[in-house]
Every structure is written in C-alpha cells, then in structure tokens.
Amino acid sequence: PPADLSELLARLAGIANQGSYLRWINASVGKVVKLITVEEVCYFQADNKYTLVVTPQSESLIQKTIKELCDELDPQVFWQIHRSTVVNVNAIASVERNVRGRVSVRLKERKESLPVADAYVHLFRKM
C-alpha cells in the first residue's frame, strides 16, 4: 500500500500558511484611517459590535470581532485570555495571582491590568 503522507502534507500546509497572519490593522478615526502594525498592539478587547485596539499611545475601534481576529493573528504571539480579550504576549510585563486566586496580566507600557479567565490560565503555566 502507498505510504500515508497526510501528516507530512498537514505540516507543509502549516508552514505555507505561517506567513499569512494579519500584519496591519486599519482603524478609522473620523475621516482618517490609521494603519497600526500588529506588533504595536498591546491587546484587543471586545466592545459591543466593535473591537478596541489598544497600543501604548492610543486606543482605536475597528469593525472586526475577537473571533475574526483570533483566526487572523499569529497564535504564538496573540493569546486569548478572556472571551473578550486577546493580548500580545510581547506586551506582558508580569502575571499576578490575587488572594482569591484570580489571575491577571500586567502590561509593560499600559497601566491597566487585564483579568485572565479560568479557561485560559493554562496558557501561563507553560511560560
């Protein structure tokens, strides 16, 4: 019988798709369209029908859902930490656990701390 090449083909398909992740975000601010590189983004947060794009210097709204972003972003760099939040791993300064056992993420260039839902705590155990 012929050799089973399905695993090899799946690996090759993964390598081919590796360079196709989202690189730019187009965010409308009035009549101006800002181009934001995904490397600049600290985190994305769902906001009703929009998604808030947060960089160290600014916040912008885009018309894309968190689910759509998760499908387009590099999963090695952007982790979903809550059903409404996706964080850039490179923007994380520390991970903290409070007295109640809740985990939160502190960012390098932002003052706010982001809560991590229990379903996503496992991501930080492998760091």
The first five atom37 places (N, CA, C, CB, O) and aatype in JSON, in Angstrom:
{
  "aatype": [14, 14, 0, 3, 10, 15, 6, 10, 10, 0, 1, 10, 0, 7, 9, 0, 2, 5, 7, 15, 18, 10, 1, 17, 9, 2, 0, 15, 19, 7, 11, 19, 19, 11, 10, 9, 16, 19, 6, 6, 19, 4, 18, 13, 5, 0, 3, 2, 11, 18, 16, 10, 19, 19, 16, 14, 5, 15, 6, 15, 10, 9, 5, 11, 16, 9, 11, 6, 10, 4, 3, 6, 10, 3, 14, 5, 19, 13, 17, 5, 9, 8, 1, 15, 16, 19, 19, 2, 19, 2, 0, 9, 0, 15, 19, 6, 1, 2, 19, 1, 7, 1, 19, 15, 19, 1, 10, 11, 6, 1, 11, 6, 15, 10, 14, 19, 0, 3, 0, 18, 19, 8, 10, 13, 1, 11, 12],
  "atom_mask": [
    [1, 1, 1, 1, 1],
    [1, 1, 1, 1, 1],
    [1, 1, 1, 1, 1],
    [1, 1, 1, 1, 1],
    [1, 1, 1, 1, 1],
    [1, 1, 1, 1, 1],
    [1, 1, 1, 1, 1],
    [1, 1, 1, 1, 1],
    [1, 1, 1, 1, 1],
    [1, 1, 1, 1, 1],
    [1, 1, 1, 1, 1],
    [1, 1, 1, 1, 1],
    [1, 1, 1, 1, 1],
    [1, 1, 1, 0, 1],
    [1, 1, 1, 1, 1],
    [1, 1, 1, 1, 1],
    [1, 1, 1, 1, 1],
    [1, 1, 1, 1, 1],
    [1, 1, 1, 0, 1],
    [1, 1, 1, 1, 1],
    [1, 1, 1, 1, 1],
    [1, 1, 1, 1, 1],
    [1, 1, 1, 1, 1],
    [1, 1, 1, 1, 1],
    [1, 1, 1, 1, 1],
    [1, 1, 1, 1, 1],
    [1, 1, 1, 1, 1],
    [1, 1, 1, 1, 1],
    [1, 1, 1, 1, 1],
    [1, 1, 1, 0, 1],
    [1, 1, 1, 1, 1],
    [1, 1, 1, 1, 1],
    [1, 1, 1, 1, 1],
    [1, 1, 1, 1, 1],
    [1, 1, 1, 1, 1],
    [1, 1, 1, 1, 1],
    [1, 1, 1, 1, 1],
    [1, 1, 1, 1, 1],
    [1, 1, 1, 1, 1],
    [1, 1, 1, 1, 1],
    [1, 1, 1, 1, 1],
    [1, 1, 1, 1, 1],
    [1, 1, 1, 1, 1],
    [1, 1, 1, 1, 1],
    [1, 1, 1, 1, 1],
    [1, 1, 1, 1, 1],
    [1, 1, 1, 1, 1],
    [1, 1, 1, 1, 1],
    [1, 1, 1, 1, 1],
    [1, 1, 1, 1, 1],
    [1, 1, 1, 1, 1],
    [1, 1, 1, 1, 1],
    [1, 1, 1, 1, 1],
    [1, 1, 1, 1, 1],
    [1, 1, 1, 1, 1],
    [1, 1, 1, 1, 1],
    [1, 1, 1, 1, 1],
    [1, 1, 1, 1, 1],
    [1, 1, 1, 1, 1],
    [1, 1, 1, 1, 1],
    [1, 1, 1, 1, 1],
    [1, 1, 1, 1, 1],
    [1, 1, 1, 1, 1],
    [1, 1, 1, 1, 1],
    [1, 1, 1, 1, 1],
    [1, 1, 1, 1, 1],
    [1, 1, 1, 1, 1],
    [1, 1, 1, 1, 1],
    [1, 1, 1, 1, 1],
    [1, 1, 1, 1, 1],
    [1, 1, 1, 1, 1],
    [1, 1, 1, 1, 1],
    [1, 1, 1, 1, 1],
    [1, 1, 1, 1, 1],
    [1, 1, 1, 1, 1],
    [1, 1, 1, 1, 1],
    [1, 1, 1, 1, 1],
    [1, 1, 1, 1, 1],
    [1, 1, 1, 1, 1],
    [1, 1, 1, 1, 1],
    [1, 1, 1, 1, 1],
    [1, 1, 1, 1, 1],
    [1, 1, 1, 1, 1],
    [1, 1, 1, 1, 1],
    [1, 1, 1, 1, 1],
    [1, 1, 1, 1, 1],
    [1, 1, 1, 1, 1],
    [1, 1, 1, 1, 1],
    [1, 1, 1, 1, 1],
    [1, 1, 1, 1, 1],
    [1, 1, 1, 1, 1],
    [1, 1, 1, 1, 1],
    [1, 1, 1, 1, 1],
    [1, 1, 1, 1, 1],
    [1, 1, 1, 1, 1],
    [1, 1, 1, 1, 1],
    [1, 1, 1, 1, 1],
    [1, 1, 1, 1, 1],
    [1, 1, 1, 1, 1],
    [1, 1, 1, 1, 1],
    [1, 1, 1, 0, 1],
    [1, 1, 1, 1, 1],
    [1, 1, 1, 1, 1],
    [1, 1, 1, 1, 1],
    [1, 1, 1, 1, 1],
    [1, 1, 1, 1, 1],
    [1, 1, 1, 1, 1],
    [1, 1, 1, 1, 1],
    [1, 1, 1, 1, 1],
    [1, 1, 1, 1, 1],
    [1, 1, 1, 1, 1],
    [1, 1, 1, 1, 1],
    [1, 1, 1, 1, 1],
    [1, 1, 1, 1, 1],
    [1, 1, 1, 1, 1],
    [1, 1, 1, 1, 1],
    [1, 1, 1, 1, 1],
    [1, 1, 1, 1, 1],
    [1, 1, 1, 1, 1],
    [1, 1, 1, 1, 1],
    [1, 1, 1, 1, 1],
    [1, 1, 1, 1, 1],
    [1, 1, 1, 1, 1],
    [1, 1, 1, 1, 1],
    [1, 1, 1, 1, 1],
    [1, 1, 1, 1, 1],
    [1, 1, 1, 1, 1]
  ],
  "atom_positions": [
    [[0.84, -1.21, 0.0], [0.0, 0.0, 0.0], [0.87, 1.27, 0.0], [-0.95, 0.0, 1.23], [1.99, 1.24, 0.52]],
    [[0.38, 2.35, -0.57], [1.16, 3.6, -0.59], [1.32, 4.16, 0.83], [0.48, 4.64, -1.5], [0.47, 3.95, 1.7]],
    [[2.4, 4.87, 1.03], [2.68, 5.46, 2.34], [1.65, 6.53, 2.69], [4.1, 6.07, 2.37], [1.15, 7.22, 1.8]],
    [[1.32, 6.65, 3.97], [0.37, 7.66, 4.45], [1.12, 8.99, 4.6], [-0.29, 7.22, 5.81], [1.92, 9.16, 5.52]],
    [[0.85, 9.92, 3.71], [1.53, 11.21, 3.71], [0.68, 12.34, 4.29], [1.95, 11.57, 2.31], [1.05, 13.51, 4.17]],
    [[-0.44, 12.0, 4.9], [-1.36, 13.04, 5.39], [-0.71, 13.93, 6.45], [-2.62, 12.39, 5.97], [-0.93, 15.14, 6.45]],
    [[0.08, 13.35, 7.36], [0.74, 14.15, 8.41], [1.77, 15.1, 7.79], [1.43, 13.22, 9.44], [1.84, 16.27, 8.18]],
    [[2.54, 14.62, 6.84], [3.53, 15.45, 6.17], [2.85, 16.59, 5.4], [4.39, 14.61, 5.21], [3.32, 17.73, 5.45]],
    [[1.77, 16.3, 4.72], [1.05, 17.32, 3.98], [0.47, 18.38, 4.91], [-0.07, 16.69, 3.15], [0.48, 19.57, 4.59]],
    [[-0.04, 17.96, 6.06], [-0.59, 18.9, 7.03], [0.5, 19.82, 7.58], [-1.28, 18.15, 8.19], [0.28, 21.02, 7.75]],
    [[1.69, 19.25, 7.84], [2.81, 20.06, 8.33], [3.26, 21.07, 7.28], [3.99, 19.16, 8.71], [3.52, 22.23, 7.6]],
    [[3.33, 20.63, 6.03], [3.73, 21.53, 4.96], [2.7, 22.65, 4.76], [3.92, 20.75, 3.66], [3.07, 23.79, 4.49]],
    [[1.43, 22.33, 4.89], [0.37, 23.33, 4.77], [0.5, 24.36, 5.89], [-1.03, 22.67, 4.81], [0.28, 25.56, 5.66]],
    [[0.86, 23.91, 7.09], [1.07, 24.82, 8.21], [2.21, 25.77, 7.98], [0.0, 0.0, 0.0], [2.13, 26.94, 8.34]],
    [[3.29, 25.27, 7.38], [4.45, 26.11, 7.07], [4.08, 27.13, 6.0], [5.64, 25.26, 6.6], [4.49, 28.29, 6.09]],
    [[3.32, 26.71, 5.01], [2.92, 27.62, 3.94], [2.02, 28.73, 4.45], [2.21, 26.85, 2.83], [2.09, 29.86, 3.96]],
    [[1.17, 28.44, 5.45], [0.24, 29.43, 5.98], [0.87, 30.31, 7.04], [-0.97, 28.75, 6.55], [0.27, 31.3, 7.46]],
    [[2.08, 29.98, 7.48], [2.72, 30.69, 8.58], [2.9, 32.18, 8.3], [4.06, 30.07, 8.88], [2.72, 32.99, 9.2]],
    [[3.24, 32.54, 7.08], [3.49, 33.94, 6.76], [2.23, 34.71, 6.43], [0.0, 0.0, 0.0], [2.32, 35.88, 6.07]],
    [[1.07, 34.11, 6.54], [-0.16, 34.77, 6.12], [-0.96, 35.37, 7.27], [-1.02, 33.8, 5.38], [-2.15, 35.63, 7.12]],
    [[-0.34, 35.6, 8.4], [-1.04, 36.21, 9.53], [-1.23, 37.7, 9.3], [-0.27, 35.96, 10.83], [-0.5, 38.32, 8.52]],
    [[-2.2, 38.26, 9.98], [-2.51, 39.68, 9.88], [-1.29, 40.51, 10.31], [-3.73, 40.03, 10.76], [-0.67, 40.23, 11.33]],
    [[-0.97, 41.53, 9.51], [0.19, 42.37, 9.81], [-0.19, 43.81, 10.12], [1.16, 42.36, 8.65], [0.53, 44.5, 10.83]],
    [[-1.33, 44.27, 9.58], [-1.77, 45.64, 9.74], [-3.22, 45.68, 10.19], [-1.6, 46.42, 8.44], [-4.01, 44.81, 9.83]],
    [[-3.56, 46.68, 10.96], [-4.93, 46.95, 11.37], [-5.3, 48.33, 10.81], [-5.11, 46.89, 12.96], [-4.56, 49.29, 11.0]],
    [[-6.42, 48.41, 10.11], [-6.92, 49.69, 9.62], [-7.99, 50.17, 10.59], [-7.48, 49.56, 8.16], [-9.05, 49.56, 10.71]],
    [[-7.72, 51.27, 11.28], [-8.65, 51.8, 12.27], [-9.09, 53.19, 11.84], [-8.01, 51.83, 13.68], [-8.27, 54.08, 11.64]],
    [[-10.4, 53.38, 11.71], [-10.94, 54.68, 11.32], [-11.07, 55.58, 12.54], [-12.31, 54.52, 10.64], [-11.6, 55.18, 13.57]],
    [[-10.57, 56.8, 12.39], [-10.7, 57.81, 13.42], [-11.24, 59.05, 12.7], [-9.31, 58.1, 14.18], [-10.47, 59.81, 12.11]],
    [[-12.55, 59.24, 12.75], [-13.17, 60.33, 11.98], [-13.03, 60.04, 10.5], [0.0, 0.0, 0.0], [-13.45, 58.99, 10.02]],
    [[-12.43, 60.98, 9.77], [-12.22, 60.81, 8.33], [-10.84, 60.25, 8.01], [-12.41, 62.15, 7.62], [-10.48, 60.1, 6.84]],
    [[-10.07, 59.93, 9.04], [-8.71, 59.44, 8.87], [-8.67, 57.93, 9.14], [-7.72, 60.19, 9.82], [-9.32, 57.44, 10.06]],
    [[-7.91, 57.21, 8.33], [-7.69, 55.78, 8.57], [-6.27, 55.61, 9.08], [-7.94, 54.93, 7.27], [-5.3, 55.9, 8.37]],
    [[-6.15, 55.12, 10.32], [-4.83, 54.88, 10.91], [-4.39, 53.47, 10.55], [-4.84, 55.07, 12.46], [-5.18, 52.53, 10.61]],
    [[-3.14, 53.32, 10.19], [-2.55, 52.0, 9.96], [-1.72, 51.64, 11.19], [-1.67, 51.97, 8.66], [-0.76, 52.33, 11.52]],
    [[-2.11, 50.57, 11.85], [-1.44, 50.13, 13.06], [-0.83, 48.76, 12.79], [-2.42, 50.08, 14.29], [-1.54, 47.85, 12.37]],
    [[0.47, 48.61, 13.03], [1.07, 47.29, 12.86], [0.67, 46.43, 14.06], [2.63, 47.38, 12.73], [0.52, 46.94, 15.17]],
    [[0.5, 45.15, 13.84], [0.07, 44.28, 14.94], [1.14, 44.2, 16.03], [-0.24, 42.86, 14.42], [0.81, 43.91, 17.18]],
    [[2.4, 44.46, 15.69], [3.46, 44.45, 16.7], [3.26, 45.56, 17.73], [4.82, 44.6, 16.04], [3.68, 45.42, 18.88]],
    [[2.63, 46.67, 17.32], [2.37, 47.8, 18.21], [1.27, 47.51, 19.22], [2.01, 49.02, 17.41], [1.25, 48.11, 20.3]],
    [[0.37, 46.61, 18.9], [-0.83, 46.37, 19.69], [-0.49, 45.69, 21.01], [-1.82, 45.51, 18.9], [0.21, 44.68, 21.03]],
    [[-0.99, 46.25, 22.11], [-0.85, 45.62, 23.42], [-1.93, 44.56, 23.61], [-0.93, 46.68, 24.55], [-1.66, 43.44, 24.04]],
    [[-3.17, 44.95, 23.28], [-4.27, 43.99, 23.37], [-5.48, 44.45, 22.56], [-4.67, 43.78, 24.83], [-5.59, 45.62, 22.18]],
    [[-6.36, 43.51, 22.32], [-7.65, 43.76, 21.67], [-8.72, 43.44, 22.7], [-7.82, 42.91, 20.34], [-8.6, 42.46, 23.44]],
    [[-9.78, 44.26, 22.74], [-10.87, 43.98, 23.67], [-12.21, 44.24, 23.0], [-10.73, 44.83, 24.95], [-12.42, 45.29, 22.4]],
    [[-13.12, 43.26, 23.11], [-14.44, 43.37, 22.51], [-15.2, 44.53, 23.16], [-15.23, 42.06, 22.67], [-15.15, 44.71, 24.38]],
    [[-15.9, 45.3, 22.32], [-16.67, 46.45, 22.78], [-17.94, 46.52, 21.95], [-15.85, 47.78, 22.68], [-17.97, 47.17, 20.91]],
    [[-19.0, 45.83, 22.41], [-20.26, 45.69, 21.67], [-20.01, 45.13, 20.28], [-20.98, 47.05, 21.57], [-19.51, 44.02, 20.15]],
    [[-20.36, 45.88, 19.22], [-20.18, 45.38, 17.86], [-18.77, 45.65, 17.34], [-21.2, 46.01, 16.92], [-18.43, 45.23, 16.23]],
    [[-17.97, 46.33, 18.1], [-16.63, 46.72, 17.68], [-15.58, 46.03, 18.54], [-16.47, 48.23, 17.76], [-15.89, 45.34, 19.5]],
    [[-14.32, 46.23, 18.15], [-13.2, 45.75, 18.96], [-12.27, 46.93, 19.21], [-12.45, 44.56, 18.25], [-11.91, 47.66, 18.29]],
    [[-11.89, 47.09, 20.45], [-10.97, 48.14, 20.85], [-9.54, 47.65, 20.61], [-11.18, 48.54, 22.34], [-9.16, 46.58, 21.08]],
    [[-8.75, 48.43, 19.87], [-7.35, 48.12, 19.6], [-6.53, 49.06, 20.48], [-6.99, 48.29, 18.06], [-6.6, 50.28, 20.32]],
    [[-5.76, 48.49, 21.41], [-5.02, 49.29, 22.38], [-3.53, 49.17, 22.12], [-5.35, 48.86, 23.82], [-2.96, 48.08, 22.15]],
    [[-2.89, 50.32, 21.88], [-1.43, 50.4, 21.71], [-0.9, 51.19, 22.91], [-1.02, 51.08, 20.33], [-1.69, 51.72, 23.69]],
    [[0.41, 51.29, 23.07], [0.93, 52.06, 24.22], [0.46, 53.52, 24.23], [2.44, 52.03, 24.22], [0.29, 54.1, 25.3]],
    [[0.26, 54.11, 23.04], [-0.11, 55.52, 22.98], [-1.57, 55.8, 22.69], [0.71, 56.18, 21.95], [-2.04, 56.91, 22.95]],
    [[-2.32, 54.83, 22.15], [-3.68, 55.17, 21.71], [-4.64, 53.99, 21.82], [-3.64, 55.66, 20.28], [-4.25, 52.85, 22.07]],
    [[-5.91, 54.32, 21.61], [-6.97, 53.33, 21.55], [-7.82, 53.65, 20.32], [-7.84, 53.33, 22.87], [-8.15, 54.81, 20.08]],
    [[-8.18, 52.63, 19.56], [-8.98, 52.81, 18.35], [-10.0, 51.7, 18.26], [-8.09, 52.84, 17.09], [-9.81, 50.62, 18.82]],
    [[-11.1, 51.96, 17.57], [-12.12, 50.94, 17.36], [-12.07, 50.43, 15.93], [-13.52, 51.51, 17.67], [-11.86, 51.19, 14.99]],
    [[-12.26, 49.12, 15.78], [-12.34, 48.52, 14.45], [-13.62, 47.68, 14.39], [-11.08, 47.65, 14.14], [-14.17, 47.28, 15.42]],
    [[-14.09, 47.43, 13.17], [-15.29, 46.63, 12.99], [-14.92, 45.19, 12.67], [-16.17, 47.22, 11.87], [-15.17, 44.7, 11.57]],
    [[-14.33, 44.54, 13.63], [-13.94, 43.14, 13.5], [-14.17, 42.49, 14.84], [-12.46, 42.98, 13.03], [-13.89, 43.09, 15.88]],
    [[-14.66, 41.27, 14.84], [-14.91, 40.6, 16.12], [-13.63, 39.96, 16.65], [-16.01, 39.53, 15.96], [-12.67, 39.77, 15.91]],
    [[-13.64, 39.64, 17.93], [-12.5, 38.96, 18.55], [-12.26, 37.61, 17.85], [-12.75, 38.74, 20.07], [-11.11, 37.23, 17.63]],
    [[-13.32, 36.91, 17.52], [-13.19, 35.62, 16.86], [-12.5, 35.77, 15.51], [-14.56, 34.96, 16.68], [-11.61, 34.98, 15.18]],
    [[-12.89, 36.77, 14.73], [-12.24, 37.02, 13.43], [-10.77, 37.33, 13.62], [-12.94, 38.18, 12.68], [-9.92, 36.85, 12.87]],
    [[-10.45, 38.15, 14.62], [-9.05, 38.49, 14.89], [-8.25, 37.26, 15.29], [-8.97, 39.55, 16.0], [-7.12, 37.09, 14.83]],
    [[-8.82, 36.42, 16.15], [-8.11, 35.21, 16.58], [-7.77, 34.32, 15.39], [-8.96, 34.42, 17.6], [-6.71, 33.68, 15.37]],
    [[-8.64, 34.26, 14.41], [-8.39, 33.45, 13.22], [-7.28, 34.05, 12.35], [-9.67, 33.31, 12.41], [-6.61, 33.32, 11.61]],
    [[-7.07, 35.37, 12.42], [-6.12, 36.06, 11.55], [-4.78, 36.36, 12.2], [-6.72, 37.33, 11.07], [-3.8, 36.63, 11.5]],
    [[-4.72, 36.32, 13.54], [-3.49, 36.66, 14.25], [-2.63, 35.43, 14.51], [-3.81, 37.35, 15.58], [-3.14, 34.31, 14.58]],
    [[-1.32, 35.64, 14.66], [-0.38, 34.57, 14.96], [-0.64, 34.06, 16.39], [1.09, 35.06, 14.81], [-0.47, 34.81, 17.34]],
    [[-1.04, 32.78, 16.55], [-1.35, 32.26, 17.88], [-0.13, 32.14, 18.8], [-2.01, 30.92, 17.75], [-0.29, 31.96, 20.01]],
    [[1.07, 32.23, 18.25], [2.27, 32.22, 19.08], [2.49, 33.56, 19.76], [3.5, 31.85, 18.25], [3.16, 33.64, 20.78]],
    [[1.92, 34.64, 19.18], [2.13, 36.0, 19.68], [0.9, 36.55, 20.39], [2.52, 36.91, 18.54], [1.03, 37.26, 21.38]],
    [[-0.29, 36.23, 19.89], [-1.53, 36.76, 20.45], [-2.32, 35.64, 21.1], [-2.36, 37.45, 19.38], [-2.73, 34.69, 20.44]],
    [[-2.53, 35.77, 22.42], [-3.25, 34.76, 23.19], [-4.58, 35.34, 23.65], [-2.42, 34.29, 24.4], [-4.66, 36.47, 24.13]],
    [[-5.62, 34.54, 23.5], [-6.91, 34.92, 24.05], [-6.87, 34.58, 25.54], [-8.11, 34.2, 23.32], [-6.64, 33.43, 25.91]],
    [[-7.1, 35.6, 26.38], [-7.04, 35.38, 27.83], [-8.41, 35.5, 28.49], [-6.08, 36.37, 28.47], [-8.56, 35.24, 29.69]],
    [[-9.38, 35.9, 27.7], [-10.75, 36.07, 28.18], [-11.62, 36.02, 26.94], [-10.95, 37.43, 29.01], [-11.12, 36.23, 25.83]],
    [[-12.9, 35.76, 27.09], [-13.74, 35.68, 25.89], [-13.77, 37.0, 25.14], [-15.15, 35.26, 26.25], [-14.09, 37.03, 23.95]],
    [[-13.45, 38.09, 25.82], [-13.47, 39.4, 25.18], [-12.09, 40.05, 25.04], [-14.36, 40.32, 25.95], [-12.0, 41.21, 24.64]],
    [[-11.02, 39.33, 25.35], [-9.68, 39.94, 25.35], [-8.64, 39.03, 24.71], [-9.26, 40.29, 26.77], [-8.55, 37.85, 25.02]],
    [[-7.85, 39.63, 23.81], [-6.69, 38.96, 23.21], [-5.48, 39.84, 23.49], [-6.88, 38.71, 21.65], [-5.51, 41.04, 23.19]],
    [[-4.44, 39.27, 24.06], [-3.27, 40.05, 24.46], [-2.04, 39.67, 23.63], [-2.98, 39.85, 25.96], [-1.88, 38.51, 23.23]],
    [[-1.19, 40.66, 23.38], [0.09, 40.43, 22.72], [1.05, 39.93, 23.81], [0.64, 41.76, 22.0], [1.32, 40.65, 24.77]],
    [[1.56, 38.74, 23.66], [2.44, 38.14, 24.67], [3.68, 39.0, 24.9], [2.85, 36.72, 24.25], [4.19, 39.05, 26.02]],
    [[4.16, 39.67, 23.87], [5.34, 40.51, 24.0], [5.08, 41.77, 24.82], [5.85, 40.9, 22.63], [6.03, 42.43, 25.24]],
    [[3.82, 42.11, 25.06], [3.47, 43.3, 25.84], [3.27, 42.99, 27.32], [2.21, 43.94, 25.28], [3.02, 43.89, 28.12]],
    [[3.37, 41.71, 27.7], [3.14, 41.31, 29.09], [4.39, 41.56, 29.94], [2.74, 39.82, 29.16], [5.48, 41.11, 29.61]],
    [[4.19, 42.28, 31.04], [5.29, 42.51, 31.98], [5.3, 41.43, 33.06], [5.17, 43.9, 32.63], [6.36, 40.93, 33.43]],
    [[4.11, 41.07, 33.56], [4.03, 40.06, 34.61], [2.63, 39.46, 34.66], [4.4, 40.66, 35.98], [1.67, 40.01, 34.13]],
    [[2.56, 38.31, 35.31], [1.3, 37.62, 35.56], [1.16, 37.51, 37.06], [1.24, 36.2, 34.86], [2.07, 37.03, 37.74]],
    [[0.02, 37.97, 37.59], [-0.16, 38.01, 39.04], [-1.39, 37.21, 39.45], [-0.29, 39.46, 39.52], [-2.36, 37.1, 38.7]],
    [[-1.33, 36.66, 40.65], [-2.47, 35.95, 41.23], [-2.83, 36.67, 42.52], [-2.15, 34.42, 41.49], [-1.98, 36.89, 43.38]],
    [[-4.12, 37.05, 42.66], [-4.54, 37.76, 43.86], [-4.9, 36.78, 44.98], [-5.73, 38.69, 43.56], [-4.78, 35.56, 44.79]],
    [[-5.34, 37.29, 46.13], [-5.62, 36.44, 47.28], [-6.78, 35.48, 47.02], [-5.92, 37.3, 48.49], [-6.87, 34.44, 47.67]],
    [[-7.66, 35.82, 46.11], [-8.78, 34.94, 45.75], [-8.41, 33.9, 44.7], [-9.94, 35.76, 45.25], [-9.22, 33.06, 44.34]],
    [[-7.17, 33.97, 44.22], [-6.71, 33.0, 43.23], [-6.96, 33.43, 41.8], [0.0, 0.0, 0.0], [-6.66, 32.66, 40.88]],
    [[-7.48, 34.62, 41.58], [-7.73, 35.13, 40.23], [-6.41, 35.6, 39.61], [-8.76, 36.28, 40.26], [-5.59, 36.24, 40.26]],
    [[-6.24, 35.27, 38.34], [-5.01, 35.62, 37.62], [-5.27, 36.86, 36.78], [-4.52, 34.44, 36.73], [-6.34, 37.0, 36.17]],
    [[-4.28, 37.76, 36.75], [-4.37, 38.94, 35.89], [-3.01, 39.19, 35.25], [-4.84, 40.19, 36.69], [-1.97, 38.73, 35.74]],
    [[-3.03, 39.93, 34.16], [-1.83, 40.23, 33.38], [-1.54, 41.72, 33.51], [-2.01, 39.82, 31.89], [-2.42, 42.55, 33.3]],
    [[-0.3, 42.05, 33.86], [0.16, 43.45, 33.88], [0.95, 43.68, 32.6], [1.04, 43.77, 35.17], [1.74, 42.84, 32.18]],
    [[0.72, 44.83, 31.98], [1.36, 45.14, 30.72], [2.57, 46.05, 30.93], [0.37, 45.81, 29.77], [2.65, 46.78, 31.91]],
    [[3.5, 45.98, 29.99], [4.74, 46.77, 30.09], [4.48, 48.26, 29.93], [5.75, 46.32, 29.05], [5.0, 49.08, 30.7]],
    [[3.67, 48.63, 28.93], [3.54, 50.04, 28.59], [2.15, 50.61, 28.85], [3.88, 50.24, 27.16], [1.83, 51.7, 28.36]],
    [[1.33, 49.9, 29.61], [0.0, 50.38, 29.95], [-0.19, 50.22, 31.46], [-1.12, 49.61, 29.16], [0.45, 49.37, 32.08]],
    [[-1.04, 51.03, 32.05], [-1.26, 50.98, 33.49], [-2.27, 49.93, 33.9], [-1.7, 52.31, 33.99], [-2.2, 49.39, 35.0]],
    [[-3.23, 49.63, 33.0], [-4.29, 48.7, 33.38], [-3.79, 47.27, 33.48], [-5.43, 48.77, 32.4], [-2.77, 46.9, 32.9]],
    [[-4.53, 46.49, 34.23], [-4.24, 45.07, 34.36], [-5.44, 44.33, 33.77], [-3.98, 44.65, 35.87], [-6.58, 44.76, 33.95]],
    [[-5.19, 43.24, 33.08], [-6.23, 42.51, 32.37], [-6.52, 41.19, 33.08], [-5.83, 42.24, 30.9], [-5.6, 40.43, 33.36]],
    [[-7.79, 40.93, 33.38], [-8.12, 39.66, 34.03], [-7.99, 38.49, 33.07], [-9.54, 39.71, 34.6], [-8.29, 38.61, 31.88]],
    [[-7.55, 37.35, 33.6], [-7.43, 36.12, 32.82], [-8.55, 35.2, 33.28], [-6.01, 35.45, 32.99], [-8.65, 34.88, 34.47]],
    [[-9.39, 34.76, 32.36], [-10.47, 33.83, 32.7], [-9.88, 32.47, 33.06], [-11.49, 33.7, 31.52], [-8.82, 32.1, 32.55]],
    [[-10.56, 31.75, 33.93], [-10.07, 30.44, 34.38], [-9.78, 29.5, 33.22], [-11.09, 29.8, 35.31], [-8.86, 28.69, 33.3]],
    [[-10.55, 29.6, 32.15], [-10.36, 28.71, 31.0], [-9.04, 28.95, 30.28], [-11.51, 28.9, 30.02], [-8.6, 28.09, 29.52]],
    [[-8.4, 30.1, 30.5], [-7.17, 30.43, 29.79], [-5.93, 30.49, 30.7], [-7.33, 31.76, 29.11], [-4.84, 30.8, 30.22]],
    [[-6.07, 30.19, 31.97], [-4.95, 30.23, 32.91], [-3.85, 29.25, 32.49], [-5.42, 29.91, 34.33], [-2.67, 29.5, 32.73]],
    [[-4.23, 28.13, 31.88], [-3.25, 27.11, 31.47], [-2.19, 27.67, 30.53], [-3.96, 25.95, 30.81], [-1.08, 27.12, 30.47]],
    [[-2.48, 28.73, 29.79], [-1.51, 29.32, 28.87], [-0.26, 29.82, 29.6], [-2.15, 30.46, 28.08], [0.84, 29.8, 29.06]],
    [[-0.46, 30.27, 30.82], [0.65, 30.88, 31.57], [1.44, 29.85, 32.37], [0.12, 31.94, 32.5], [2.51, 30.16, 32.88]],
    [[0.93, 28.65, 32.47], [1.69, 27.61, 33.16], [2.84, 27.12, 32.32], [0.79, 26.45, 33.51], [3.84, 26.63, 32.85]],
    [[2.73, 27.26, 30.99], [3.8, 26.76, 30.1], [4.82, 27.84, 29.77], [3.2, 26.22, 28.82], [5.73, 27.6, 28.97]],
    [[4.69, 29.03, 30.37], [5.65, 30.11, 30.11], [6.96, 29.84, 30.83], [5.08, 31.48, 30.55], [7.9, 30.63, 30.73]]
  ]
}
